[in-house]
Amino acid sequence: MPLKQLTPSEMTADDIRDWCSVLNDMTAADMPGEPRWRTERLHDYLVCTLPDDLRFVFLYRDDDGDLIGHASLIMFGGDQAGTGVVEMSTRPSARGKGVGRSLLRAVAECAETHGCATLSVEVIATTPAVGFYDRLGFERSVVEQRHLLRWTEIDWEKIEHAAGRLAAGYRLEYHAGSVPDRLLDSYANVKANLRTTTDSYAVVPEWRGSAQADRLRDSLATLDRRGMRSHIVVAIAEPFGNVVGLTELVVSAQRPTRADQYDTVVDPKHRSYGLAMSMKARLLTELRRAEPQLVDVQTWTMEAADDVRWINSELGFVHDVDWYDYETEVGGLLERMRR
Ligand SMILES: CC(C)(COP(=O)(O)OP(=O)(O)OC[C@H]1O[C@@H](n2cnc3c(N)ncnc32)[C@H](O)[C@@H]1OP(=O)(O)O)[C@@H](O)C(=O)NCCC(=O)NCCS
C-alpha cells in the first residue's frame, strides 16, 4: 500500500527528513522566493497541537519507497469542532499521476470518520494548487493579501521614531514567549474583539481560539512546544495597567529567516491614538535584537482592512501575492471523488 496514515508521533527520523525534502522541492518549483524548510524541530511542529485538536499525517511512497507526496489534517476541537485544515504537497516530478487525489481522498475519509464536516485549505494564488482545488470542487471563501517586509529595506530611523511616538496615558511592554499572568485576562479581552472585526485573520491554528485566558496560556505553550517563538508587544493604559492593544509575531525554528506577523488589535475605546503603529514599530525594534537572522516578515490582510494596510505600508510592507482560503463540505467532496 503506497499510502499510509499515521499520527505524527509515529513518524520516524527518515519520515521527517523525507517530509522536509518534499516541502522544499515543492517550494523550489512553485514559490522559489519563499524560504526553505529545515528539519530542526519539524517533528515537534507536527506532533504538538492544542489539547483538543487532533492531527494525522499521510505519506505516499512510490514502489522504490521514495516519498512523493504527503498531507496533514488537523481537526479542531473546542468551539470549532467539526472543522479541519489540510496541507498537501506532491513532489513536482510526480505530479499529474493521481497522488494528490489519493492523498485528499484519504484525508477526507479520515475527516468523515472523526466527525469533521468541513475542510479548509490555504493556497497561494500563483501556484498549481489553485487548479487542483478548483478541479476538486473546493470553494474560495476568503482572499487575503500577503505583504512582505524585507529586512534589508527597513528604514530603521522611521521605525524607531514610530515606536517612540506614543499617546499620553499609555505605555508599551514587550514580551517574548509568553504574557505575564497579571496581563492575561485583559489581553484575552482585547483579543476577543477579533471575533467581531475583520482587522486581521488568525492563520495559525493555535491563535484562533485564544480569546480566553486559559486558552491563551495553552496557545502560547503549544507554540513554544512546536518550536515557534512568539514575540508580543502590548499597549497598557495607565493608571489601571490593563492591556488595551496587542500585536503578535512568530518565528519558527523550521524557517527561522521568516517571521509571521499575526494579530494586531486595539480595544475599540482606544482606537485612533496611533497605538497599532507604535506597537508594530516597537515589535520590529525588539526583533532586530532578538532574531538577528531574520530576512523578512510576512503578514496577511483582508482587502477591505484599509487601516491595517495603511500602517503596514508605512512600516515598509509590500503586497506581493494573494492567498486564497478554500473550503468544502467533507460529504460532498467524498461523493464527488467516489463518482
Ligand atoms: C496541488 C497538488 C497537491 C496536486 O498534486 P497532483 O499529485 O499533481 O494531483 P493529481 O495528479 O492527483 O490531480 C488530481 C486532479 O486535479 C487536476 N489538477 C492537478 N493540478 C492541477 C492544476 N494545476 N490545474 C488544473 N487541474 C489540476 C488533475 O488534472 C486531476 O484531475 P482528474 O483526476 O479529474 O483527472 C500539487 O500540485 C502540489 O503539491 N502543489 C503544491 C502544494 C501546495 O501549494 N499546497 C497548497 C497548500 S496545502
The ligand as an SDF file (V2000), in Angstrom:
LIG
                    3D

 48 50  0  0  0  0  0  0  0  0999 V2000
   -1.8830   20.5460   -5.6050 C   0  0  0  0  0  0  0  0  0  0  0  0
   -1.0680   19.2780   -5.7570 C   0  0  0  0  0  0  0  0  0  0  0  0
   -1.0160   18.5850   -4.3960 C   0  0  0  0  0  0  0  0  0  0  0  0
   -1.6950   18.3530   -6.8160 C   0  0  0  0  0  0  0  0  0  0  0  0
   -0.9960   17.1160   -6.7980 O   0  0  0  0  0  0  0  0  0  0  0  0
   -1.0340   16.0680   -8.0330 P   0  0  0  0  0  0  0  0  0  0  0  0
   -0.4890   14.8070   -7.4990 O   0  0  0  0  0  0  0  0  0  0  0  0
   -0.3850   16.6490   -9.2220 O   0  0  0  0  0  0  0  0  0  0  0  0
   -2.6020   15.9620   -8.3140 O   0  0  0  0  0  0  0  0  0  0  0  0
   -3.3680   14.7900   -9.1140 P   0  0  0  0  0  0  0  0  0  0  0  0
   -2.4770   14.2510  -10.1710 O   0  0  0  0  0  0  0  0  0  0  0  0
   -3.9030   13.8040   -8.1470 O   0  0  0  0  0  0  0  0  0  0  0  0
   -4.5640   15.5920   -9.7500 O   0  0  0  0  0  0  0  0  0  0  0  0
   -5.9330   15.4200   -9.3480 C   0  0  0  0  0  0  0  0  0  0  0  0
   -6.8210   16.1740  -10.2950 C   0  0  0  0  0  0  0  0  0  0  0  0
   -6.5460   17.5700  -10.2240 O   0  0  0  0  0  0  0  0  0  0  0  0
   -6.2000   18.0680  -11.5070 C   0  0  0  0  0  0  0  0  0  0  0  0
   -5.1150   19.0480  -11.3300 N   0  0  0  0  0  0  0  0  0  0  0  0
   -3.9820   18.9200  -10.6460 C   0  0  0  0  0  0  0  0  0  0  0  0
   -3.2460   20.0410  -10.7370 N   0  0  0  0  0  0  0  0  0  0  0  0
   -3.9690   20.8890  -11.4980 C   0  0  0  0  0  0  0  0  0  0  0  0
   -3.7360   22.2150  -11.9750 C   0  0  0  0  0  0  0  0  0  0  0  0
   -2.6380   22.8930  -11.6600 N   0  0  0  0  0  0  0  0  0  0  0  0
   -4.6730   22.7890  -12.7450 N   0  0  0  0  0  0  0  0  0  0  0  0
   -5.8190   22.1260  -13.0890 C   0  0  0  0  0  0  0  0  0  0  0  0
   -6.0920   20.8570  -12.6600 N   0  0  0  0  0  0  0  0  0  0  0  0
   -5.1720   20.2590  -11.8850 C   0  0  0  0  0  0  0  0  0  0  0  0
   -5.6860   16.8670  -12.2610 C   0  0  0  0  0  0  0  0  0  0  0  0
   -5.8220   17.0400  -13.6720 O   0  0  0  0  0  0  0  0  0  0  0  0
   -6.5770   15.7740  -11.7400 C   0  0  0  0  0  0  0  0  0  0  0  0
   -7.8230   15.7990  -12.3730 O   0  0  0  0  0  0  0  0  0  0  0  0
   -8.6390   14.4020  -12.6460 P   0  0  0  0  0  0  0  0  0  0  0  0
   -8.2560   13.4510  -11.5650 O   0  0  0  0  0  0  0  0  0  0  0  0
  -10.0490   14.7950  -12.5620 O   0  0  0  0  0  0  0  0  0  0  0  0
   -8.1930   13.9710  -13.9790 O   0  0  0  0  0  0  0  0  0  0  0  0
    0.3780   19.6090   -6.2340 C   0  0  0  0  0  0  0  0  0  0  0  0
    0.3300   20.4200   -7.3930 O   0  0  0  0  0  0  0  0  0  0  0  0
    1.1870   20.3020   -5.1850 C   0  0  0  0  0  0  0  0  0  0  0  0
    1.8620   19.6730   -4.3820 O   0  0  0  0  0  0  0  0  0  0  0  0
    1.1790   21.6020   -5.1650 N   0  0  0  0  0  0  0  0  0  0  0  0
    1.9150   22.3890   -4.1850 C   0  0  0  0  0  0  0  0  0  0  0  0
    1.3810   22.2320   -2.7960 C   0  0  0  0  0  0  0  0  0  0  0  0
    0.5530   23.3710   -2.3670 C   0  0  0  0  0  0  0  0  0  0  0  0
    0.6920   24.5070   -2.7620 O   0  0  0  0  0  0  0  0  0  0  0  0
   -0.3550   23.0560   -1.4980 N   0  0  0  0  0  0  0  0  0  0  0  0
   -1.2750   24.0600   -1.0780 C   0  0  0  0  0  0  0  0  0  0  0  0
   -1.2880   24.1940    0.3380 C   0  0  0  0  0  0  0  0  0  0  0  0
   -1.9720   22.7910    1.0750 S   0  0  0  0  0  0  0  0  0  0  0  0
  1  2  1  0
  2  3  1  0
  2  4  1  0
  2 36  1  0
  4  5  1  0
  5  6  1  0
  6  7  2  0
  6  8  1  0
  6  9  1  0
  9 10  1  0
 10 11  2  0
 10 12  1  0
 10 13  1  0
 13 14  1  0
 14 15  1  0
 15 16  1  0
 15 30  1  0
 16 17  1  0
 17 18  1  0
 17 28  1  0
 18 19  1  0
 18 27  1  0
 19 20  2  0
 20 21  1  0
 21 22  1  0
 21 27  2  0
 22 23  1  0
 22 24  2  0
 24 25  1  0
 25 26  2  0
 26 27  1  0
 28 29  1  0
 28 30  1  0
 30 31  1  0
 31 32  1  0
 32 33  2  0
 32 34  1  0
 32 35  1  0
 36 37  1  0
 36 38  1  0
 38 39  2  0
 38 40  1  0
 40 41  1  0
 41 42  1  0
 42 43  1  0
 43 44  2  0
 43 45  1  0
 45 46  1  0
 46 47  1  0
 47 48  1  0
M  END
$$$$
